[in-house]
Amino acid sequence: MADKPSPHRSRRRVPTAAVAASALIALAAWAGPGTQGASAGSHIDAPSAMLDPEINAGDLYAFTSPEAPDTATLIVTYQSLSLPVDGVLPPATFGTRTRYDLNIDSRGTGRPDLTYRWTFRDEGQRQFLGVLNGQVDSVSSPNLKFKQRYTLEELRPGKPPKVLVRDAIAAPSRAGAAGMPDYEGLRREATLPVPGGGQVYTGQAADPFFNDAREMEILKSGTELPLPFSPLQGTNVTVMALQVPKKALALNGDPARNPVVGVWATAARETLNVQPGAADGARYAQVSRVGNVIVNEAFAPDNYLTPAAMLRGSPLGVLGGVADQFNTWDAAKDADNHQLIDMVTKLRGPKAFHATHPGLPAPQANPRKDMFQLLMTGLSGKARCPVGEGAACPIREDLNSQVMNADADAGAFRPAEELRLNLSTPVSRTPRKGGFLDGDPQGFPNGRRLTDDPTHVLVRVAMGEPAVKEYAPLFRFTTSGPPTKLAPTFPYLAVPHGLF
């Protein structure tokens, strides 16, 4: 039976022993042949994510659907670094007793005005090997020994949950050409309509993320790796992709008056309620969070391969440190979270880069208002950046801040780490991976398309753009786009990689 609809928000709880035990089992599976270890530019979100790969968030995408411009597409990926299984290795799975949420903030308060929630249940026994009894030509094929079903709900504060999809079968992990000769067909079958317009796909895909790991290292430590390195090519992810009418996302259902929304994804695991006086029963604790790209990976001071982690003898990151804490933080409290604000405004990379490149004086002044604006308020001349001296934000272009929404209460605006999308920006005829830095207003940080390179944008902003242009040629690295050709229509992602 699928998880029951539940209240819109719940308080954080202490994980149960069962959850901890399952995390250790997951670690063993994660460290085995089905995945590869963390490295610069990987998608290990935080040290604890190594213990629970089902909730290891990879990337979040939000963009106007190019073939259906009255809709927007939201995509979140998990289980990065999954190697092709082809029926030989364990399949990638979604977590049961887990809530996967896509949160939409249309007022700029850091609180979700709308949440899309996925919950999963297993059908059949989880298999370590031999997931097929024979050839699979349908997601409901009896030859699949193990399936996962999901329910998708729409949650709005003060309203009862609305079930959009009930107990549907997610697309399985690809199990080779012999066992699944037409994975495209399986994906089409698993792509379902959503009431009110739109569609949903839940399953596996090739990881569309691309970057040159040299960019990540400049952000993390100011260090340049000697050669290009893109560690995610050939890997897969689990995916929740949703296409919905823009009016469903916009404040008061009016994307013309209120075009900007903030998006972030969270995962919450079931925990045991141990608080005195609290009601009996299960509660859920947020254990994963992703908004803008690699915020936790690049900016948390004690994440993997950072100088602080290395000095403490923890090259894979400090368990329980800031990187882990980030995954539990409530976006509604970001404005008062000095640890988060320091993460995104007191950058290590530019100072270290300047020390080794004295002829190229990267910006030295911290706190960085431009990074605060990019990640915490969105770009607008009306936005306020209360870090350092004064409150004015340096980038005056009106692009993607909720303060631009006509019906929003400007006095209630709260900075929060969200991926902000302007629903009114026209689809670019010639998309550029550098987004707004390269004159393409539809690109990152105005949402994020699958062809955007947000790490590239963050490096260039960290080094002074758009105010200072002379550093730009240094940071035009070799990555050109997703490692596998994308599909022209929803869900746009390439089918999972296979070995055979």
Secondary structure by P-SEA (a helix, b strand, c coil): cccccccccccbbbbcaaaaaaaaaaaaaaacccbbbbccccccccccccccccccccbbbbbcccccccbbbbbbbccccccccccccccbbbbccbbbbbbbbccccccccbbbbbbbbbcccccccccccccccccccccccbbbbbbbbbbcccccccccccccccccccccccccccaaaaaaaaccccccccccccccccccccccaaaaaaaaccccccccccccccbbbbbbbbbbbccccccccccccccbbbbbbbbbbbbbbccccccbbbbbbbccccccccccccccccccccaaaaaacccccccccaaaaaaacccccccccaaaaaaacccccaaaaaaaccccccccccccaaaaaaccccccccccccccccccccccccccccccccccccccbbbccccccccccccccccccccccccccccccccccccccaaaaaaaaaaccccccccccccccccccccccccccccccccccccc
